[in-house]
Amino acid sequence: MSYNVQAIREQFPILHQQVHGRPLVYLDNAATAQKPLAVIEAITHYYTKDNANVHRGVHTLSQRSTDAMEAVRADVCAHINAREVAEIIFTRGITDSINTVAFGMGAIIQPHQNVVITALEHHSNIVPWQMLCQRTGAALRYIPMNDKGELDLSTLDTLVDENTAIVAFNHISNALGTINPVKTILSRAKAVGAWTLVDGAQSGPHAKVDVQDWDVDFFTLSSHKMYGPTGLGVLYGKRERLEVLPPYQGGGEMIATVTMEESTYAAIPHKFEAGTPHIEGIIGFGAALNYMNSVGIDAIAAHETALLDYATKTLSSIDGFRTIGTAANKASVLSFLVEGTHPYDLGVLLDQQGIAVRTGQHCTQPIMDQFCIAGTARASFAMYNTFEEIDLFKAALERAVTMLR
Amino acid sequence: MSTIAEKQALLVEEFEFFDEWMDKYNHIIEMGKALPAFEAGDKNEDLLVQGCQSKVWLKAEQQGTHVRFFADADAIIAKGIVAMLIDVFDNQPAIEIAAADLDFLEKIGLKDHLSPTRANGLMSMIKQMKFYALAFSSAN
């Protein structure tokens, strides 16, 4: 069956509007994706019929809420092929997921050890490790990248050594779209006994990940980048890792017993879920996952790759157009500059013509520093974008460039 | 020599000519292009206006009771906006700049049109210009 993008667009009410008198062309999907009716309806249903606090009530609504929330945990478990539902932790987002691991490792890591990340990370996968290293005296190392925005693995065996406590890196770069060689890096980390964390912020909406096939210790997902609600993330962790990792936050839901002197913690996953969870978000995320899987992640990825290839090719005909990040293996992100123009100016003039793109550093200052640029304009694609939208984008960009030069 | 109020009225009149925001932006961009660029050496950290999304450098010189303004920016729309402010404030008495009520931005619709971060940047430029004027007028 061919990919029916018009049928998909009908499921996203927000797309059918005008911005500054022009049809909205939403190309800021790497920042956040729009939500299908299934998600909006699931949240409405939850607040219309089921709202109650979870895990503690004997009454019917509480039971329904708990069942609905725990069913999503099972869906996420199946989606990434985790071994058991207890390995799926709901967090406030990927930043929270990574901080949970980085904080917990403070009790485990030794001062002579090191943490290895890459030159291609989002700030959320840099700063928690800097904080961990500052607290513990461990060293922070970076796997470098080349001018195409690909990781340079020639130094991998030197950087990841027997003193490496954890190797943490993203599957797909949010700033450049580079798809990283996950298995190569994981294999080196495992050879020296280091823990591993893969940040799936950008892979969640574009790729099917099997955490057992990867044999990765930690993996993260962001609901709002996967067509679900904001304020919700996933931390997958292997049971044996989660059991030794101390909890990041204390409070309700995460305890077994509390006396005035001390508390014992609940078993995983609840040990890491202090406080009332984001129930509505979890239920909405479940609907988003189901919707995404009903379209099919492979079909979505193929559509997005076709859009990326078409956009890269068609926009390259604009005089002075320069793609930032030209890795051989890329997903869904087109970061660019146009000679003689500033990305902020492009962003404003595109917005005036209904085109939503991102401008700036994309929370990746070290990447921009390496390219010696202040920022880029970035178009990123999702399941509902069309080739016609790319044509509109190109025409709008040409008009902007003519005005600016 | 026109007063600050007269300068503002002229700008409002100029912009009334354009119905579409793309045309208004085009005019702002042309004003930005017309403003002389700084020498590379003049683009100092000290001259950067704090709170702007793009880099905006602003320089002020006292000439008797009046103030001369010079500015540059790395993004052209920001430069066009600062060029409009210079158009209104340049070579005006320090004491009047400090006390001036700027209504042309609202009349043009620019204030409502900018995103909150950009509107903050605009306010920072005005604040910085008034700050210079105030310092010069109290020095007199």
Boltz contact constraints between the chains, C-beta under 6 A:
constraints:
  - contact:
      token1: [A, 342]
      token2: [B, 74]
      max_distance: 6.0
  - contact:
      token1: [A, 342]
      token2: [B, 75]
      max_distance: 6.0
  - contact:
      token1: [A, 344]
      token2: [B, 54]
      max_distance: 6.0
  - contact:
      token1: [A, 344]
      token2: [B, 75]
      max_distance: 6.0
  - contact:
      token1: [A, 345]
      token2: [B, 75]
      max_distance: 6.0
  - contact:
      token1: [A, 345]
      token2: [B, 76]
      max_distance: 6.0
  - contact:
      token1: [A, 345]
      token2: [B, 77]
      max_distance: 6.0
  - contact:
      token1: [A, 348]
      token2: [B, 77]
      max_distance: 6.0
  - contact:
      token1: [A, 352]
      token2: [B, 21]
      max_distance: 6.0
  - contact:
      token1: [A, 352]
      token2: [B, 22]
      max_distance: 6.0
  - contact:
      token1: [A, 403]
      token2: [B, 26]
      max_distance: 6.0
  - contact:
      token1: [A, 403]
      token2: [B, 29]
      max_distance: 6.0
  - contact:
      token1: [A, 404]
      token2: [B, 76]
      max_distance: 6.0
